[in-house]
């Protein structure tokens, strides 16, 4: 489970390299059919899918946010939760 690690790492100027290494670590430590759960305050579900979905990690579902925010006439959630399944 990731509750902010990727958010912090993604602020680096080396974001793409860090994502690749982080995703590979997630793949290596997650058993076949195991779940990787990530919560982000910085990325939407679609952005997380783009960043993590690959042949080894498939998107399963989104975890609904309990909190929302409205600012400037637009509404959104305060965090995004996504579940990926490790494919063998």
Secondary structure, 3 states (H helix, E strand, C coil): CECCHHHHHCCCCCHHHHHHHHHHHHHHHCCCCCEEEEEECCCCHHHHHHHHCCCCEEEEEEECCCCEEEECCEEEECCEEEEEEECC
